[in-house]
Amino acid sequence: MTDPSISLPASVPRITITDIEITRHRLHFDPPFNASWDTRPRTTFDAAIVRVRTDAGLTGIGSGDMMLGFEGHEPLFVGQDALAIERHRRILNNISFHGGRCWPVDIALWDLAGKITGQPCWKLIGGLSGSVRAYASSGTLRHPAALAEAAEAYAGMGFPAMKIRFHRGDWRADIKALEAVRAKVGDRLDLMVDCNQGWRMSWDTYAPWSLKDAVAVARELERLGVYWMEEPLHRGDRAGMFRLREMTDVRIAGGEMTRELYEFRDLIVEGCLDVLQPDAALVGGITGLRRVALMAQEHNLVFTPHTWTNGIGVAANAHLTAGLADAPFIEFPYDPPEWDLDRRDYMLAEPLQVNAEGMIVLPDRPGMGYDLDEAMLAKTRVG
């Protein structure tokens, strides 16, 4: 047994991985989703579904990134103990270095571990809690009045917080949208701002802010009582992040697309961030991010994952956060009508939802607790 977080009775036999299957799917929709971080309107949403099968008839399910570059590596897992999760993480880390972000396999392995042990994943991961508060994460750049109405709707649904996107070309226009929201909801919602400066889509040549730009924005965010300022500088500008963090009272957040676990160690040691936001579907999986969550805790920093993949990715990050981290809340991608649960979670039989108090309450079922919509997956399958 290589992962000390999973304990089994001595009588439970070894369960072996027999197959890993990847299928890819595409949902077409209209009207388009105009994501703030993407200059191209989106009319499709792709998902890769990972199934890890065993000789016990149990299957673990994961999703998130598109699993590019994984095909051909299946023999590295087939025939291995399904619960040798740390061993599997090391192989996935090697694959990730040479190719794509294949961490949905780790999510599937944790789902499988829960099914093998008869426990929900949040209990296996740490058992701290079976629920976590969610913040409504908007994705579009609405007109100030429309954004304020959306914020009012989120507050009415019980969300304790909302994340607002900046990327209107001039940060002063972004501030006007934020002001409209604060005027509408007052202190009923904690507000976070995603500045969208850390990375770009491959076709986007828009230059990131300088430190002076970020400081000017931070002063406005202080005035408006913003909880954190996300990705205010290019991801490689660690010196700028450190200086900005020293110059403002607003928490500095980042790391959602960071590829390597050691980079989080360096971000912590160099004093770059107050809030760490790695996504288990994109970096390290649950197995790797347990390390980051504990590092954050030891340095009195906030650990709360990015979750903009799909409902399976949201669920995996929620199990990790609820089970191990004392996060104030976790990201819940939701911006209807352009980004509603039917689009985000089309691969699931039931979408992941929050309750009337804005909480994600995780099931006590073994594993992650989700089921696939096989009919929808058959209809949307590509390749």
Residue pairs with C-beta under 8 A, 6 or more apart in sequence:
1 7
1 8
1 83
1 84
2 83
2 84
2 85
2 86
2 87
3 83
3 84
3 85
3 86
3 113
3 287
5 124
5 125
5 126
5 290
6 83
6 85
6 113
6 117
6 124
7 117
8 83
8 116
8 117
12 116
14 81
15 54
15 55
15 56
15 58
15 81
15 82
15 83
15 116
16 54
16 55
16 79
16 80
16 81
16 82
17 52
17 53
17 54
17 77
17 78
17 79
17 80
17 81
17 82
18 53
18 54
18 55
18 78
18 79
19 51
19 52
19 53
19 74
19 78
20 50
20 51
20 52
20 53
20 74
20 77
20 78
20 105
21 50
21 51
21 53
22 48
22 49
22 50
22 51
22 67
22 70
22 71
23 48
23 49
23 51
23 377
23 381
24 46
24 47
24 48
24 49
24 66
24 67
24 381
24 382
24 383
25 46
25 47
25 48
25 49
25 347
25 377
25 380
25 381
25 382
26 44
26 45
26 46
26 47
26 380
26 382
27 44
27 45
27 46
27 47
27 343
27 346
27 380
28 43
28 44
29 43
29 44
29 45
29 343
30 43
31 337
31 338
32 41
32 42
32 43
32 338
33 41
33 42
33 43
33 45
33 139
33 140
33 338
33 339
33 343
34 41
34 42
34 140
34 141
34 338
35 42
35 139
35 140
36 139
36 140
36 141
36 165
36 166
36 167
36 194
36 196
37 165
37 167
37 196
37 200
37 201
38 201
38 204
39 201
39 203
39 204
39 206
40 201
40 203
45 310
45 343
45 344
45 346
46 66
46 382
47 63
47 310
47 346
47 347
47 380
48 63
48 64
48 65
48 66
48 67
48 104
49 61
49 62
49 63
49 347
49 372
49 377
50 61
50 62
50 63
50 67
50 104
50 105
50 107
50 108
51 59
51 60
51 61
51 108
52 59
52 60
52 61
52 62
52 77
52 82
52 105
52 108
52 109
52 112
53 59
54 82
54 112
54 116
56 116
58 82
58 112
58 115
58 116
59 112
59 115
60 82
60 108
60 109
60 110
60 111
60 112
60 113
60 115
60 367
61 108
61 111
61 312
61 368
61 370
61 372
62 104
62 105
62 106
62 107
62 108
62 109
62 110
62 111
62 281
62 312
62 316
63 104
63 107
63 281
63 309
63 310
63 312
63 313
63 347
64 101
64 103
64 104
64 107
64 279
64 280
64 281
64 282
64 309
64 310
64 312
64 313
64 316
65 100
65 101
65 102
65 103
65 104
65 281
65 282
65 309
66 100
67 100
67 102
67 104
67 105
68 99
68 100
69 95
69 98
69 99
69 100
69 102
70 95
70 99
70 100
70 102
70 105
73 91
73 95
73 102
76 91
77 88
77 91
77 105
80 87
80 88
81 87
82 109
82 112
82 113
82 116
83 113
83 116
85 106
85 109
85 110
85 113
85 287
86 287
88 105
88 106
88 109
88 287
89 106
89 284
89 285
89 287
89 288
92 102
92 103
92 105
92 106
92 285
93 284
93 288
95 102
96 102
96 103
96 259
101 259
101 281
101 282
101 283
103 280
103 281
103 282
103 283
103 284
103 285
103 288
104 281
104 285
104 312
104 313
105 285
106 280
106 284
106 285
106 286
106 287
106 288
107 280
107 281
107 285
107 286
107 312
107 313
107 316
107 368
109 285
109 287
110 121
110 124
110 125
110 285
110 286
110 287
110 316
110 319
110 367
110 368
111 121
111 367
111 368
112 367
113 121
113 124
113 367
114 120
114 121
114 124
114 366
114 367
114 368
115 366
115 367
117 124
117 366
118 366
119 366
120 130
120 319
120 362
120 363
120 364
120 365
120 366
120 367
120 368
120 369
121 286
121 316
121 319
121 323
121 367
121 368
121 369
122 128
122 129
122 130
122 318
122 319
122 320
122 322
122 323
122 362
123 130
123 323
124 323
125 286
125 290
125 319
125 320
125 323
125 324
126 290
126 323
126 324
127 323
128 322
128 323
128 324
128 325
128 326
129 322
129 323
130 322
130 323
130 361
130 362
130 364
131 322
131 359
131 360
131 361
131 362
132 318
132 321
132 322
132 327
132 329
132 330
132 359
132 360
133 160
133 161
133 328
133 329
133 330
133 358
133 359
133 360
134 159
134 329
134 330
134 331
134 332
134 354
134 358
134 359
134 360
135 159
135 160
135 161
135 162
135 163
135 190
135 192
135 329
135 330
135 331
135 332
135 358
136 154
136 157
136 159
136 161
136 162
136 163
136 332
136 334
136 335
137 162
137 163
137 307
137 308
137 331
137 332
137 333
137 334
137 335
138 147
138 150
138 162
138 163
138 164
138 165
138 334
138 335
139 165
139 308
139 333
139 335
139 338
139 339
140 165
140 335
140 338
140 339
141 165
141 167
141 168
141 177
142 150
142 177
143 177
144 176
144 177
144 179
144 180
144 181
145 180
147 164
147 177
147 180
147 181
148 180
148 181
148 183
148 184
148 185
149 184
150 335
151 162
151 181
151 184
151 185
151 189
152 184
152 185
154 162
154 189
155 162
155 185
155 188
155 189
157 354
157 356
157 358
158 354
158 355
158 356
158 357
158 358
159 189
159 332
159 354
159 358
160 189
160 190
160 329
160 358
161 189
161 190
161 191
161 192
161 227
161 328
161 329
162 181
162 185
162 189
162 190
162 191
162 192
163 191
163 192
163 193
163 194
163 230
163 331
164 177
164 178
164 181
164 191
164 192
164 193
164 194
165 193
165 194
165 196
166 174
166 193
166 194
166 195
166 196
166 217
167 174
167 195
167 196
168 174
168 177
169 206
171 195
171 209
171 213
171 216
171 217
174 193
174 217
175 217
175 220
175 224
178 191
178 193
178 220
178 221
178 224
178 226
179 224
181 189
181 191
182 191
182 224
182 225
187 225
190 227
190 328
190 329
191 224
191 225
191 226
191 227
192 226
192 227
192 228
192 229
192 230
192 253
193 221
193 226
193 228
193 229
193 230
194 230
194 231
195 209
195 214
195 217
195 229
195 230
195 231
195 232
196 231
197 208
197 209
197 214
197 231
197 232
197 233
197 234
198 208
198 231
198 233
198 234
198 235
198 254
198 256
198 257
199 231
199 234
199 235
199 257
200 206
208 233
208 234
208 237
209 217
209 232
209 233
211 233
211 237
211 240
211 243
211 244
214 229
214 232
214 233
214 240
214 244
215 244
215 247
215 248
217 229
217 232
218 229
218 232
218 244
218 247
218 248
218 250
219 248
221 229
221 248
221 250
222 248
222 249
222 250
226 250
227 250
227 251
228 250
228 251
228 252
228 253
228 274
228 275
228 302
229 248
229 250
229 251
229 252
229 253
230 253
230 254
230 275
230 277
231 253
231 254
231 256
232 241
232 244
232 252
232 254
233 240
233 241
233 244
234 240
235 254
235 257
235 258
238 266
238 267
238 270
238 272
241 252
241 254
241 267
241 272
241 273
242 270
242 271
242 272
244 252
245 252
245 271
245 272
245 273
245 274
251 274
251 275
251 302
252 272
252 273
252 274
252 275
253 273
253 274
253 275
253 276
253 277
253 302
254 267
254 272
254 273
254 275
254 276
254 277
255 263
255 264
255 267
255 273
255 276
255 277
255 278
255 306
256 277
256 278
256 279
256 282
256 306
256 308
257 279
257 282
257 283
257 306
258 264
258 267
258 278
258 283
259 283
260 283
261 283
261 284
261 288
261 291
261 292
264 276
264 278
264 292
264 295
265 295
267 273
267 276
268 276
268 295
268 296
268 299
268 301
273 301
274 301
274 302
275 301
275 302
275 303
275 304
276 292
276 296
276 301
276 302
276 303
276 304
277 304
277 305
277 306
277 331
278 284
278 289
278 292
278 305
278 306
279 305
279 306
279 307
279 308
279 309
279 313
279 317
280 286
280 288
280 289
280 305
280 313
280 316
280 317
280 320
281 307
281 309
281 312
281 313
281 316
281 317
282 306
282 309
283 289
284 291
284 292
286 316
286 319
286 320
289 305
289 320
290 320
290 324
292 303
293 303
293 320
293 321
293 324
293 325
294 324
296 302
296 303
296 325
297 303
297 325
297 326
302 327
302 328
303 321
303 325
303 327
304 321
304 325
304 327
304 328
304 329
304 330
304 331
305 317
305 320
305 321
305 330
305 331
306 317
306 331
307 313
307 314
307 317
307 318
307 330
307 331
307 332
307 333
308 331
308 333
310 344
310 345
310 346
310 347
311 341
311 344
311 345
311 347
311 348
311 351
311 352
311 370
312 347
312 348
312 368
312 370
314 331
314 332
314 333
314 344
314 352
314 360
315 352
315 362
315 368
315 369
315 370
316 368
317 330
317 331
318 330
318 352
318 360
318 362
319 362
319 368
321 327
321 330
322 330
322 360
322 362
329 358
330 360
332 354
332 360
333 339
333 344
334 340
334 341
334 344
341 351
341 352
341 353
342 351
344 351
345 351
345 352
346 373
346 376
346 380
347 372
347 373
347 376
347 377
347 380
348 370
348 371
348 372
348 373
349 370
349 371
349 372
349 373
350 370
350 371
352 360
352 370
353 360
354 360
355 361
362 369
363 369
